[in-house]
Amino acid sequence: MKHIKPPAEPFRIKMVEKIRPTTRRERDIVLREAGYNVFNIPAEKVYIDLLTDSGTSAMSDNQWSGLLIGDESYAGAKNFFHLESVVKNIFCFNHVIPTHQGRAAERILFEALVKKGDFVPNNIHFDTTRANVEIRGAQPVDLVIEEAYNPDSDYPFKGNMDIERLKKFIDKKGPERIPLVMITITNNSGGGQPVSVRNIKEVSQVCKQHGIPLFFDACRFAENAYFIKKREKGYEHKTILEITQEIFSYGQGATMSAKKDALVNIGGFIALDDDLLAEKLKNLLILSEGFPTYGGLAGRDLEAIARGLEEVLEEDYLEYRVNQVAYLGQLLDNAGVPIFKPVGGHAVYLLADRFLPHIPRHQYPGWALTVALYREAGIRAVEIGGVMFAHKDKKTGKEIFPQLELVRLAIPRRVYTGAHLEYVAEAIIDLYKNRDKIRGLRIVRESPHLRHFTVRMEEI
Ligand SMILES: *Cc1c(COP(=O)(O)O)cnc(C)c1O
């Protein structure tokens, strides 16, 4: 087995946050009280928290000092103008509209653009994007390439849109029923896999031919740009900024959750070119988020986002970030633990059905793995499988399971060290060696929508 090393962190630590290991006995009690649902576990009882990379970043000294110069004027705060100029430089759109997080940006954009009976194509819609399309009475459509669902294919851009399917779809439904096309970079629901510039360009050409605007779901745009630099021919000598500017030049706008690649704990924005649409969005924004120069955020938050967006473009940061995630994947892969390949930008995904072949789908192997991982090592991960995404047959009530049964280990940005990841890898490898002992679960109580957040289980 070849020896591998974690990437050296391109920062040093000047403030620390205590995390406390718990005993197995303690965790047993916590699990019972939580109904075997890791969403119900108090964060203080978690040692390494890999539930999500959203809003969990560590801010830099530069960002923290920016908080102190927050201008809390109701209108025209100076931090807004800073944010606006940074976003214009990276995204190259004329209008920047802050929102309190990504889903607010989606809701406002779709309220202005999407109506009943419409269709919105995307590579794969993120949950909140999907829900915000559906609530308009429209249908979200996922048109990602086939390789996206194959955990063994090493295709470098598994987030790509299937161009032929997109063309056929537009021909079938007619462009008048498609108010916009979206591309999610990186493709979160498809494992954080990147989309190539070439693919974005092709999607843009198809959209242009039919007069359909193209918007990006841009949450992890910098991680996507780094993959382009490393994997796409012709981009190896471009800067991350040059790559992002080119990406966004092919579209008409973007929605952004600043909780990802803006390296902050809360915030988001919409950026776009169309003046009339921007006017409409600002009016909607005032109803629920606030005046267009703050959009539901404090002036200090706007400053932290502006500074985070500048930092996220730094190549030594991105190299460390992407390699840190890849490092965890490599440790697991070397030990024969089944993972989704190649490893994406923000998380490693365990293939729970291969990890626990003795647990049938209706006993939720992915969920069982999250329970075991917490019990044995105090690590919190999230199931992305049968509990989260099964739907019930209308006649028989029988559960129909999604193709993939995954457990996601999302890595917060700048939070955990190489040694933390080694602890995680060792714990999972140990679990894998003792996988026969892990038991399935049955549902005791569930809600009809988004049941994974509140479901209560018991072990079989
Ligand atoms: C997180 C996320 C969103 C929603 O953003 P929030 O800030 O959580 O509201 C939308 N799309 C993608 C791809 C995301 O990862």
Ligand as a Chemical Component Dictionary entry (heavy atoms), coordinates in Angstrom:
data_LIG
# 
_chem_comp.id                   LIG 
_chem_comp.type                 NON-POLYMER 
_chem_comp.pdbx_formal_charge   0 
_chem_comp.three_letter_code    LIG 
# 
loop_
_chem_comp_atom.comp_id 
_chem_comp_atom.atom_id 
_chem_comp_atom.alt_atom_id 
_chem_comp_atom.type_symbol 
_chem_comp_atom.charge 
_chem_comp_atom.model_Cartn_x 
_chem_comp_atom.model_Cartn_y 
_chem_comp_atom.model_Cartn_z 
_chem_comp_atom.pdbx_ordinal 
LIG C1 C1 C 0 -26.809 24.603 0.135  1  
LIG C2 C2 C 0 -27.289 24.637 -1.238 2  
LIG C3 C3 C 0 -28.400 25.404 -1.598 3  
LIG C4 C4 C 0 -29.255 26.142 -0.593 4  
LIG O1 O1 O 0 -28.544 27.078 0.125  5  
LIG P1 P1 P 0 -28.895 27.426 1.665  6  
LIG O2 O2 O 0 -27.922 28.503 1.983  7  
LIG O3 O3 O 0 -28.704 26.180 2.458  8  
LIG O4 O4 O 0 -30.295 27.900 1.696  9  
LIG C5 C5 C 0 -28.752 25.411 -2.930 10 
LIG N1 N1 N 0 -28.071 24.704 -3.851 11 
LIG C6 C6 C 0 -27.003 23.958 -3.545 12 
LIG C7 C7 C 0 -26.272 23.218 -4.599 13 
LIG C8 C8 C 0 -26.580 23.885 -2.225 14 
LIG O5 O5 O 0 -25.524 23.126 -1.915 15 
# 
loop_
_chem_comp_bond.comp_id 
_chem_comp_bond.atom_id_1 
_chem_comp_bond.atom_id_2 
_chem_comp_bond.value_order 
_chem_comp_bond.pdbx_ordinal 
LIG C1 C2 SING 1  
LIG C2 C3 SING 2  
LIG C2 C8 DOUB 3  
LIG C3 C4 SING 4  
LIG C3 C5 DOUB 5  
LIG C4 O1 SING 6  
LIG O1 P1 SING 7  
LIG P1 O2 DOUB 8  
LIG P1 O3 SING 9  
LIG P1 O4 SING 10 
LIG C5 N1 SING 11 
LIG N1 C6 DOUB 12 
LIG C6 C7 SING 13 
LIG C6 C8 SING 14 
LIG C8 O5 SING 15 
# 
